[in-house]
Amino acid sequence: MKIFTVFIRLIRMKQWIKNLFVLAPIVFSGRYTEHAALVTAAYAFFAFCFISSGVYICNDLADVRRDRLHPKKCLRPLASGQVLIGSAVLLASAFILAGLWLAYSVGTWFVFLAGFYLVLHGLYNFVGKKVVLVDVICIALGFCIRIWAGAVAVNVLPSVWLQLCVFLLALFLGFTKRRSEMTTLKEISGDHRSVLRHYSLYLLDHLIMISATLSIVFYGLYTISPEIVERARGYAMTYSLVFVIFGIFRYLYLIHVKKMGDDPGDVLTGDVPMLVAVSVWIFYSGSVLYFHFG
């Protein structure tokens, strides 16, 4: 059981929640009820789950020394010595290959985007994470690739507003994570992540506010875009903006008052009001788009 727990922590299974963005195109395009499209989307989702797990292991391999300086990350399987370097390399290779095999079953363009995702994270590890602002932009682009890949998988065109909203929301989460790292590690934050030497709390607070505001604005524009108005047979989706605003405000409360934010996955899954807001948003959006409620 202990080995299984260590394995789950190593592959960061709880971070698979981020790959739900791959499913966004099929959900918002209305093809969720088509069996063939649903199966393809499931293949796409698990392809990115496996690939992202391989990438996480590679990230831990690259950061193992710096992670030992972090009060939480030092407990990770590699940093704590629970998993050997050689075993981690084999696991990373196996997960990436399995993900690419699943990607191949989805389609050629999907394989291209999965490969682009791998290249992006390779560049991030070697260059991007050392360059101020570029580090968070690289992470945000990873979420956009998930949207594009999910759209390609089910042969739909993703909304421009949805893409921009996801990109800005990812920037918001990335900057809040950097802020949390700075407040947690204080004077040794630069030793853990060199790019933090180029940030300040003042700068990050402004970047967080800008990205949060634009996320809300672009989501609002998405809800009144022609394709969504046509799908919902009206402007009922606009009211889902209330749940998005609450979610972002709640997240800001958690990072500023509760001192969370080091791991967005923990924040999103570990806070009951946040879980309720996300669940209600999913229920309401589904009701509007599929049953034309409202």
Stockholm file with secondary structure:
# STOCKHOLM 1.0

chainA/1-294         MKIFTVFIRLIRMKQWIKNLFVLAPIVFSGRYTEHAALVTAAYAFFAFCFISSGVYICNDLADVRRDRLHPKKCLRPLASGQVLIGSAVLLASAFILAGLWLAYSVGTWFVFLAGFYLVLHGLYNFVGKKVVLVDVICIALGFCIRIWAGAVAVNVLPSVWLQLCVFLLALFLGFTKRRSEMTTLKEISGDHRSVLRHYSLYLLDHLIMISATLSIVFYGLYTISPEIVERARGYAMTYSLVFVIFGIFRYLYLIHVKKMGDDPGDVLTGDVPMLVAVSVWIFYSGSVLYFHFG
#=GR chainA/1-294 SS CHHHHHHHHHTTGGGGGGGGGGGHHHHHHTCTTCHHHHHHHHHHHHHHHHHHHHHHHHHHHHHHHHHTTSTTGGGSTTTTTSSCHHHHHHHHHHHHHHHHHHHHHHCHHHHHHHHHHHHHHHHHHHTGGGSTTHHHHHHHHHHHHHHHHHHHHTTCCCCHHHHHHHHHHHHHHHHHHHHHHHHHHGGGHHHHCGGGGGCCHHHHHHHHHHHHHHHHHHHHHHHTSHHHHHHHTSSGGGGGHHHHHHHHHHHHHHHHTSCCCSCHHHHHHHCHHHHHHHHHHHHHHHHHHHHCCC
#=GC SS_cons         CHHHHHHHHHTTGGGGGGGGGGGHHHHHHTCTTCHHHHHHHHHHHHHHHHHHHHHHHHHHHHHHHHHTTSTTGGGSTTTTTSSCHHHHHHHHHHHHHHHHHHHHHHCHHHHHHHHHHHHHHHHHHHTGGGSTTHHHHHHHHHHHHHHHHHHHHTTCCCCHHHHHHHHHHHHHHHHHHHHHHHHHHGGGHHHHCGGGGGCCHHHHHHHHHHHHHHHHHHHHHHHTSHHHHHHHTSSGGGGGHHHHHHHHHHHHHHHHTSCCCSCHHHHHHHCHHHHHHHHHHHHHHHHHHHHCCC
//
